[in-house]
Amino acid sequence: MKDITVSSNLKALQGPGPSQGLGASKIAPDTKGPSFADTLAQSLDKVNTLQQNADVAIQDFVAGDTRNIHETMIAVGKADLAFRLTMQVRNKIVEAYQEVMRTQV
């Protein structure tokens, strides 16, 4: 004898689509692209490079090696924007982590 409520609850857990059983849908990780950690490390390296370029541009301008204030301000603006974006990504990652930690098992 089959209980219809158990069957309907199992189907609801499986979601839409053909019935594959609870453990049958194993998804293989996509190994073609770089990992999240690699992407994050590359992005942080780029932000660091922009910060260093801005520092060099400021030092060159103050020392009188260059008289082009426009390029100096563009380098500082790029570094500032990249740093702000990095901080927003960091805040979102921390927020997601905190949300996962609040999840009850």
Legacy VTK file of the C-alpha trace (Angstrom):
# vtk DataFile Version 3.0
C-alpha trace
ASCII
DATASET POLYDATA
POINTS 105 float
0.000 0.000 0.000
1.434 3.328 -1.089
0.885 6.563 0.817
-0.043 9.327 -1.662
1.117 12.176 0.582
4.653 10.774 0.793
4.781 10.396 -2.997
3.536 13.923 -3.597
5.998 15.348 -1.069
8.877 13.525 -2.739
7.819 14.850 -6.146
7.684 18.367 -4.720
11.231 17.993 -3.400
12.511 16.753 -6.743
11.247 19.833 -8.552
9.940 20.064 -12.104
11.120 17.767 -14.825
11.405 14.032 -15.230
11.603 11.981 -12.081
15.213 10.968 -11.456
15.105 9.958 -7.822
16.585 11.900 -4.964
20.240 11.041 -5.523
20.256 10.599 -9.287
20.915 14.193 -10.314
24.626 14.628 -9.753
26.105 17.694 -11.398
29.744 17.492 -12.401
31.765 20.637 -11.688
32.762 22.660 -14.722
36.535 22.469 -14.830
36.971 24.415 -18.049
37.203 27.893 -16.512
39.253 29.386 -13.705
38.094 28.869 -10.151
36.447 31.599 -8.100
39.564 31.927 -5.953
41.762 32.399 -9.036
39.412 35.015 -10.466
39.298 36.852 -7.152
43.098 36.776 -6.819
43.531 38.143 -10.349
41.068 40.934 -9.652
42.856 41.882 -6.444
46.178 41.919 -8.301
44.697 44.276 -10.906
43.381 46.601 -8.195
46.784 46.560 -6.511
48.472 47.402 -9.813
46.102 50.334 -10.356
46.864 51.604 -6.839
50.605 51.351 -7.478
50.264 53.143 -10.829
48.339 55.945 -9.135
51.026 56.252 -6.453
53.754 56.457 -9.095
51.780 59.064 -11.055
51.347 61.182 -7.910
55.041 60.903 -7.018
56.066 61.836 -10.563
53.771 64.856 -10.521
54.970 66.051 -7.112
58.626 65.551 -8.080
58.087 67.538 -11.279
58.888 64.644 -13.596
55.571 65.176 -15.366
53.401 68.245 -15.728
50.316 66.407 -16.925
47.797 66.662 -14.091
45.106 65.041 -16.234
46.847 61.688 -16.504
47.629 61.778 -12.790
43.996 62.420 -11.892
42.793 59.715 -14.299
45.162 57.187 -12.669
43.914 58.192 -9.210
40.283 57.992 -10.384
40.786 54.509 -11.831
42.422 53.308 -8.629
39.649 54.835 -6.516
36.887 53.281 -8.599
38.553 49.858 -8.604
39.012 50.000 -4.832
35.385 51.003 -4.248
34.173 48.170 -6.465
36.422 45.725 -4.614
34.978 46.867 -1.293
31.417 46.385 -2.582
32.241 42.862 -3.782
33.819 42.128 -0.400
30.726 43.412 1.399
28.475 41.189 -0.729
30.653 38.144 -0.068
30.602 38.792 3.684
26.840 39.335 3.565
26.338 36.045 1.696
28.567 34.229 4.180
26.607 35.632 7.109
23.340 34.613 5.459
24.604 31.056 5.013
25.725 30.941 8.640
22.257 32.053 9.778
20.631 29.222 7.836
19.310 26.519 10.113
19.925 22.932 9.176
LINES 1 106
105 0 1 2 3 4 5 6 7 8 9 10 11 12 13 14 15 16 17 18 19 20 21 22 23 24 25 26 27 28 29 30 31 32 33 34 35 36 37 38 39 40 41 42 43 44 45 46 47 48 49 50 51 52 53 54 55 56 57 58 59 60 61 62 63 64 65 66 67 68 69 70 71 72 73 74 75 76 77 78 79 80 81 82 83 84 85 86 87 88 89 90 91 92 93 94 95 96 97 98 99 100 101 102 103 104
